[in-house]
């Protein structure tokens, strides 16, 4: 069974450029944004051409373009250029750590001992990085291999996460989603289908980009479902009316103490789920070891003008201002379980998933 279009939304053109599916207009248009340079990729991420886990694949592609841009440099200059590309990509969207991890993986495998995008060689023997020995085609090949390895490993983790998540859902479960859980949701649906479970879905539209209406709902239709769409403000009413049995969202970040950072509106879903006795499950490949608490996570604040528009058209009167924190923080006591690639955890025990990872 072929997957939904959104499952493969970053690709390389025949001439070596990177093309990113424009999720801002999908599914009304299947349009690909062409990125000839690493800077083009960074701008595309900033402008929300791709969201959720899409920036991970855009970032690895951006690093490949960065290596190609450094093809004529010597080892030290190439390493410095690649680190600068990595730092630029990481800065595009600070809340979701998929970009950071992708850049770290590529740099660690190629020019840096520690993978720090801005790191210096602590020994001083090779200023700017301990492995600045690669250059030219050798560096390009190494970055391409590292990018591919990171993507492959990530998708394998998603498959494991999906199996764990599907185990929480009985045949016939009605699932309420918020925003676009991307590869996490696709993996969960595939695992449920493989287990012979038929699910039903209720999707929030997810303002201001309508990712739930355009991305989640569209992908579910491609996978054989007929989801019900509700506006963001209907979550409490829908759960009160018994429209869903569980609430299921992804997370852009989960802290070591169990706080969930996800698309703004997730906190409201969690509060409504608690009020009406509906389990609230969160999907994340792993908690962030660099974020002990929610105070360690930068919450992206986007231009409030974006709230005043929908699908490219202004929806508010002139003189109105907007406020747009792109993410919110859901405290652990509102979360029923956190599902990772390593298993299912209570929020106060999610740190254990990292300990399982390290013991293997």
N, C-alpha and C positions, 0 to 999 in steps of 0.2 A: 504493500500500500504506500503510495507516494504521500509525502507529508505536505502540509499547507505551504503556500508560497512564502509565508513569513519565517519558515524554518530555515531558509537559506537566503538571507537578505543582504549579504555582502559577497561580491564576486570580483574576479579579475577579468578585465577585458583582454582581447587578443593583443592589444598594443601595450599591455602592462599596466594600464591605469586601473584604479579601483572604482567599482560601481556599487553604490549603496541604494537599496530600495527606499524610496521616499515614503516613509510611514505617515507623513503628514497628509498625504492625499489618498493613500490606499484605503479601501479597495476600489474607490471610484476611478482611480487611475493607477496603472502599474507603471510607475515612472522611476527611472534609475538616475541618481545624481552622480555625475562623473567626477572623480577626484584624481587629478593628474599628479598631485604632490601630497606630501604628508600634511602640509598646512591646509590643503583643501579638505582632508579627512577631519582635521581638528575643527574646522569651521562647520562642517556638516554635522558633527556631533553636537556642537554648541547650539546650532539652529534647529535641533530636534528632528533632523532627517531620520535618525534612528534613535530608539529609546530602549529601556529595559535592559536585556542582555545583548541587544544589538551592538552597543558600543564596544563590547569585548571583541567582537569579530572585526569591527571597524578599526579598533586600536591595533590589533595584530597586523592588519593590512597596512595601517599607517606606519608601523615600524618597518615593514618590508619596503615601503616606498622610501622611508628615511634611509635605509641601507643602500638602496639604489641611488639615492641622491648623493650619498657619500662615496660612490664607487671610485671617483678620481682622487680621493683623499688618502693620505698616509694613515697608518694604524692609529696614531694618537688623535689626529684630526677627525678621522672617521668615528672613533669612539666618542669623542666630544660631541660631534654632530648627532649621533644616534641618541646620546643621553638627552640632548636638548630637545629632540623630537619627542622622546618619551615624556619629558617634563611638560612639554606643551600639551600633549594628549591627556595626561593626568589632570591638568588644570582645567580641562574643558567642563567637566561635571564632577564636583568634589564629593558628592554624597555616596554614589554607588562606587564600590571599590573594584568592580570588574576591570575597569581600565587600568587602575593601579596595578592589579595583580598580573594583567596581561603584559604590561610594560616591564614589570619586575621579572617575569619569567623569561622574556626575550633577552633583556640585558644580562641576566644572570647566566644565561647559556652562551652568551657571545662576548661581550666586552667588559663585564663587571663581575667581580667576585661576589659582591653582595646585591647586585641588581638595583642599587639606589640610582634613580634617574639623575640626581644631582651630586652623586658621590665623588669623592676624591680618593686616590690611592693612599691609604693610611701609612704605608711604608715609605712613600715618597720616591720609590724607584721608578715608578711609572705614573707621573702626575695625571690625574683624571681617570684612573681606573686600572685595576690589577691585571686585566686580561686584554689590554689594548694591543693585541698582536695581529688581529684580523683586519684585512682591508680588501678593497676591490671585489671581485667575484666571489672570493672565499667568504668575505663578510656577508654578502648578499645571500649566498647559499646557506650559511649558518643561521641567519635571521629567518629565512624562509622555513627552515627545518624547525627552529624553535617555535615559530608562530604556529605552524601546523601541529606540532606536538602539544602545545597548550590548548588549542582548539579541540583536538581529539580527546585529550584527557578531560576537558570540561564537559563535552557531550557524554562521555562515559559516566561521569559523576551524575549528570542529569538523569541518565537512564536509571541509575541506582536510586536516586532521590524519587523518581516517578514511581518505582515499585513500592517504596516505603509509603508514599502518599496514597497510592491506590489501595493499600491494605487498610487504610482508615475509612474507606468508602464502601458501603454495601451496594449490592445491585439495586438500582432504582434510586439511589441517593440524589437529592436535589441540591446542587452546589451553587452558592452565591459567590461570584468573583468580583474583584475590584481592580480596575486598570488592566494592564496586559502583563501576564506572568510569563509570557514568552516561552522559552525552551522548558521551563519548569512545568508549565501547564501542558504543553504538548507531550512531554514525557509521562506525566500523570495520566493523561487520557489514553495514551498508547498502552500503558501498563494495565489500566482498567479494562480496556478492550481485549487485551491478551488474556486477562483473567475471566473473560465472559461477562463483565459487568456493564450494564447499560446505565449511564448517568443522565441527569437532566441539569440544565444550567440556567442561572439567572445572572445577567451581567449588568453592572453599573455602566452608564455611558462614559463617565470619567472626564469631567471638565478640566482644563479648557481645550484639550486636544482630542477629546472623545476617543481615547485609545480603547476603552472597553467596547464602545459601539462599533468602531471601525476595525480594530485589530482582533480583540478577543472573540467577539461575536462572529466575525468573518472567518477566523481560523477554525472555530468550532463548527461552523456550517460546512467548511471544506472537509472536516473530519466526520461528517455524517450526523450532526446534531441540529436541532432547531431551538436555539437559546431564546430566552425571554429577556428583553431589554428594559431596564428601569433607569430613571434619572438618579443622580447621586443622592438627592434629597428624599428618595423613596425607600431607602434601605430599612429604616426602622419600621415603616408601614408594611413592607414586604415580609419582614420577619414576623411581625405581629400577626399578619394574615396567614402565616404558615407556608409561605411560598418557597422556602428553602430549609433544608435539614442541617446544613453546615455552611460556614463561611470559609472560603479558601483564598488566600492571597499569596503572592510572592513577597519577598523583602529585598530591598536594595542593600540593606545592611542589618545584621543582628549583632548586638553587643554581647560581650562575655557574660553580662548579668541578665541577659534575656530581653532587653528592650528591642523593639522592632521598628526599624526606620523604613518607610515605604511611601509610595505615592500619597500625597495629601488626600485625606478622606478615609484612609485606612483606620485611623483612630475612631472615627465615627462608626465604621462598620463593626469594630471590636466592641464599642460601647453598646451598640444595638444588639449585637449577638449575646453579650452578657445579660442584658436586660430581658431577653426573651429565651434564655436558656439554650442558645444555639452554639455548638462548639465552633471555635475559631482556630483554624489551622494555618500555619505560616510555612512557606517553602523557601529554603535558602540552601545553597550548596554547603556552606559552613559558616559559623560565626566568625567575626573578624578578630583575630588575635591582637590587632593593634587598637581595638576599641573596647576597653574594659567597661566603660559606661556610655550612656548617651551623650554625656558632655564631651566625649572624645570624637564625636561625629559632627562634621560641618554640614549644616542643613542648607542646601542650595536655595537661594532666594532669587527668583526670576523676575523680570520686568513685569510690573503689575498691568501693563498695557496688554499683555497676552490674555488676561482674564476678560478683557473688554471685547474680545473677538472670538469667533467660532468659525472654523473652516474658511478663514480668510476674510470674513465679513464682520464688521463691527456690530455688536449686539447691545451696546450701552449708549446712552445719550452723551452728547458732548458735555464736557465739564465733570464727568464721572471719573474717578480714579480707581485703580485696581490694586489689590494686594495678593501676592502670589508666592507663598512658601511652597516649593515644589514637593516637599515631603513633610510628613509628620511623624511623631514618635509615639508608639503604643507601649505602655508599661507592661511588664511581665504578667501582672495579675489578671490582665484581660485576655491573655493568650492561653489557649487550651494546650496546644502542642506545637513544637517547632520541628519540622521535618528536614533532615539534612541527608547528604549522600551516605552518611554512616548510620542513620537510623532515626528514630522518633524520640524526642526528648521533651521533658517538661522545661519551661523557660528557665527555671533556676538551675537546671542541670545541663544546659546546652553546651557549656564549656567542656563537658565530658567528651563531646564529639571530636574535639581537637586532640584530646588525650588518646582516644582510640586511633586517630590518624597517626599520631607520633609513635605509637607502639607497634605499628606495622612496618 
